């Protein structure tokens, strides 16, 4: 079973593969972004293109234009409001969303309580994913895990229990279809199961105690949360109480978009650049 232990392993793999992505950095005026970009460039896995116009809207549009023309492989948000960059990605001269695609937030965490990196979605963009959007999320997640070298990612569809409850939680009925789609190979090589709760997704002992049989086997590589509230609570809980190290990006555009918070630490922005560099342009 392929696993990635921590973010340092991600960086080592990028360097070993000789990967260097061209990154349009929009308004890099904050110390955290500047430090992260400098470190990633020194490590050799990015080649930054600085877009520091006094008008952040123009800087965002320039980044989109460069991506449209194939002149950069990634976009990174600096000290610019998220809505300005998002509007450019979606609308400027046709934007960067291929037909049928959507933007979704994907994060990755490293913490001592789990033995490998754990990916999850969506903690920041889609409030209540439709069934079709959730199918897309699973597809994007499989693509990211494959790009990270996880040959057969185990992806858990999260719920508060292991039972389908169409009356109170109608989205759980869609989980059955997604599991069948995975079995039929529609997402590529992966294992998808659900509904499962967080403990049965990430603890073989919890599965055993509950008497549940799942191909995830308490070894989830990725979690698909049912809504933004549950994803966001998880996202903030593991950083506040577990000291988790995080990385995040937007998937669905023609190029990965590193859109961390303006308040995030340099380390988070640096690791986000690393997973975005690993992903490359597989969303196209």
N, C-alpha and C positions, 0 to 999 in steps of 0.2 A: 504494500500500500504506500503510495507516494504521499509524503507530508512535507510541509515547510514549517520548521520549528519557530523561526522568528524573522524579523525584518532584516537583520544582518545577512541572513541566508539569501534573501531576495536580492540584496545589493551584490553579494558575491556571485550569484548566478548571472546577473546583468553584466558584470565585469568579465566573467569567464566567457560569456557569449559575445562579447565585444559590441553590445548594444549601446547606441548613442542616439537619443531622440532629440529632434529639434523642437524646442518649446517656446511658444509665444507667451511671454510673461506680461500680463496686463497690469500696469501701474504698480510696479514693485517699489513702493515708497516706504514700506514698513520694515523694521529691522528683521522680523521673523522670516518674511519672504526672501529678503536679500540674503540672509544667512543660509537658508535652505537651498536656494538656487546656487549660491556660491559653492556650498559643500557638494551638491550633486554634480555640478560641473567639474569640480576638482576630482571627484570619483570617476568621472568620464562617461556617465550614462545619460547625460543631457548636454545639449548645446543650446543655451538660452538666446532668445531674441527679445530684447527689452523694448517694451512699448509703453513709454512714460509720458504720454501727451497730457497737457494741462486739462484737457477735456476727456474724462474717463470714457465717455460714450464713443468718442472717436478712436480711442485706444482699443476698446472692445471690438469695434467694427473692423479695425485693422487686423486684429488677431483672427477674426472669422474669415476675413478676406485671404489671409495667408494660408489658413487651413483649407479653404475652398480651392486654392490654386496649388495645393500640395507642397507648399513651401515650409510648413511646420507639421509635426506629427502629433503635437499635444498643445493644449492651452492651459495656462495656470492663472488663477485669480490672485491678484495682489490686493492693494488697498483701493478696491473699487466695490461699490454696492453690488450684491448678487443679482438684483433685478436688472441692472444695466447690462451685465454680461449675459444673463439668460435671454434677454430680449434680442440681443445681437445674435446669439447662437440659434435662436428659433426663427428670427425674421429677417435679418440683414441680408439682402440680395438672395433670398431663398433659404438662408440659414444653413445649418449643418445637420439637419435631421433627415435621413433618407425616408422615403415613403414607408409608412407603417411603423417606423421607430418611435420611441418615446424616450424622454430623459428620466432616469431613475438614479437615486443615490445609493452607492455601494460603499460599505466600510469594511475595514479589516482590523482585527484587534489581536494584540499579543499580551497575555497576562499569565502570571505564574500558576493560576488555578487550572490551566488547560495546557496540554502538551504540544500544541501546534497552533498556527495562525487560524483564526476563526473569522470567516467572512459573513456579512449579513446585509440585508436590504429590507425596507427603505426607511431610513430614520430622518429624512429631511425634505423630500420632494413630493411624493404622491400620497395624499391624505388617506384615501381609501381605495386601494387598487381594485379595479374590476378584474373579472376572471381573465380576460384577454391581456390585461396589463401584467397580471401575475405570471401568466405563461411567458410573457416577454422577460420578466425579471428572472425567471428560472433559466431561460436561454442565455441571457447576459451573464448570469452567475457561472454557468457551466463554461462559457467562453473565457471568462476571467480566470477561473481555476485552471483550465487547460493551459492558458498562457503562462500561468505561474508554475507550471510543471506538475500539477496534480492530475494524473492520468485518468482517474475515475473518481471524481469528487462525489462525496456523500452530502446530499442536500435535503434538509429537513424543512417541511412545511409546518410552521409553528401555530399552535393553538393552546388554549389553557388546559386541554385534556387530550386524550388519544382517541376520542370518539367523534364521529361526524354528527353534527347537530344542526340539521337544516332549518329547524324552527327558530332557534335563537341565534345561530351563527351560520347563515345561509352560504357564506363563502366556503365553508368546509366541504360542501358537496362538490365544489369545483376541484378540491384537492384530489378526489378520486380520479378525475379525468387527467390531471397533470401527472399523477403517478403512472397511469396507463400510457400516457404519451412518452414518458421516460422509458418505460419497459419496451416500447415499440421503437426506441432509438431516435425519436424526433428531436432530442436535444444533443445528440452525440453520446459519447461514452460517459455515463454517470449513473448514480443511484439516487432516486428520489423517493421519499416516503413521507407520509403524514395523513392525518394530523398527529403530531407529537408535541409534547410540551418541551420546555427548554432542558429539563433534567434528563428526560429519556432521550433527547437528541444528543446530549454530550456526556452521558454517564451510563456505561454498561451495567453498573451496579443498580441504578434506578430501573433500568429495563428488567433486570433479573428479579428485583423485589416486586415489581408490578406484574410479573409474568407476561410481559409483552415480547413478541417476536417481531423484530424489524431489521431489514437489511442495513439500516444505518448503524445498528449495533452500538449506540452510544458514542460514535466516532464522527459526528457531523463535521464536515469542512465548512458548511455554509448553512445559514438560517434565513428563511424567507418569512418575514414577519407579516401578519395579516393587515396591519395598518400603521400609519406613521406614529401613533401614540405609543404602541408597544415597542416599536423599533427605537423611537427616540428615548424612551425611558431606559431601555437596555443600554443604549449608546452612552447615556450620561451616568448611569449607575456604575458601569464597569470602570469608568474613569474616576468617578468620585470616591468609590469605596474599594476598588480593586487596583487602582493605579495602573490601569491598562494603557499600553501604548497603542496609538491609533493611526490609521491612514484612511483616506476616503477619496472618492472621485465620482464624477457623473458618467454613467454609461448611456449609450443610445445614440450619441452624436457620431459624426464621421471620425472624430478623433476623441480620445479621452480628455476629460476636462477636470483638472485639479481645482476643486472649489471648496477649500477649507474655510473655516471661519477666520475673520480678520484678527480674532483674539487667540487663535491657535498658536501653540509653541512652534519654534523652528523645527523641532524634531518631528512633529506631526506633519508639517508641510514637506519635509525631506522624505519621510517614508511614503507620503502620498505621491510624490514624484516618482518614487521607485516602483510602486505597484502600477502606476499609469504607464511608465516606461515598459514594464513587463507586458502590459496589455497591448500596447501598440495600436494598430488600427483595425483590430478584428471586428469592430462594430459595423464596418462599412458593408 
